[in-house]
Amino acid sequence: MISVVGYGSLLSEESARETVPALQNYRLVRVPGYRRVFDKVGIVFISRHGESPDSLELASCSTEADPASEIIAAQFECAEEDFVHLYEREHRYRWIEVETRHCESGEAALGRMCTGYSDQDYRLNKCVTEAEYQRRVGQYYQGPLWRRDILPNPRYLGFCLQAAASQGNAVLDNFLDTSFTADGRSLRQYLRQRPELMPGARVEYSYR
């Protein structure tokens, strides 16, 4: 079995089960030393949800090291063959191993979590040929994938906020305070400037 740590849309068990229906032992954990950052162009927003590749509101959520931060995330186990589907869903990320602490028991564990990458490393290590890169990215979008000038995609952000809120106020507060826009604003600060992005109703979102 492979242990997975999810910090954005995977805070929704329903979303996690869309990709990994047979996941086991879904629980909340703390991941010290990391924060969330919305700095990766979400190709799925363009390829499946009709966003313009010229929009600035294309960012999906990644992580980066921050010794002063601790995120609340979801952790679960899945079979190796099921992890392949999740790996494909999150293909543009780098996977790392992180230490976690169960939110209730404090039990320590290890898990695999997505984190930031670079365009060069993605092309060299994840896309073996230029044709593969064109199939996965280039046919939809021509610019860099990792950017400091993009903003959270509103629909995706709404889903992440809803997923965090479904786990309780403490998880939502953690999401707001340990998540940042690509230009360095906390998500709580950003939403004060963009209150219309706070979802008032259920947001439907799917990676399918």
Sequence and secondary structure as in RCSB ss.txt:
>XXXX:A:sequence
MISVVGYGSLLSEESARETVPALQNYRLVRVPGYRRVFDKVGIVFISRHGESPDSLELASCSTEADPASEIIAAQ
FECAEEDFVHLYEREHRYRWIEVETRHCESGEAALGRMCTGYSDQDYRLNKCVTEAEYQRRVGQYYQGPLWRRDI
LPNPRYLGFCLQAAASQGNAVLDNFLDTSFTADGRSLRQYLRQRPELMPGARVEYSYR
>XXXX:A:secstr
 EEEEE SGGGSHHHHHHH TT EEEEEEEEEEEEEEEEEE HHHHHTT   TT S  EEEEEEEEEEEEEEEEE
EEE HHHHHHHHHHTTTSEEEEEEEEETTT  EEEEEEEE   HHHHHHHT SSHHHHIIIIITT  S SB SS 
 B HHHHHHHHHHHHTT HHHHHHHHHSEEETTS BHHHHHHH GGGS SS       
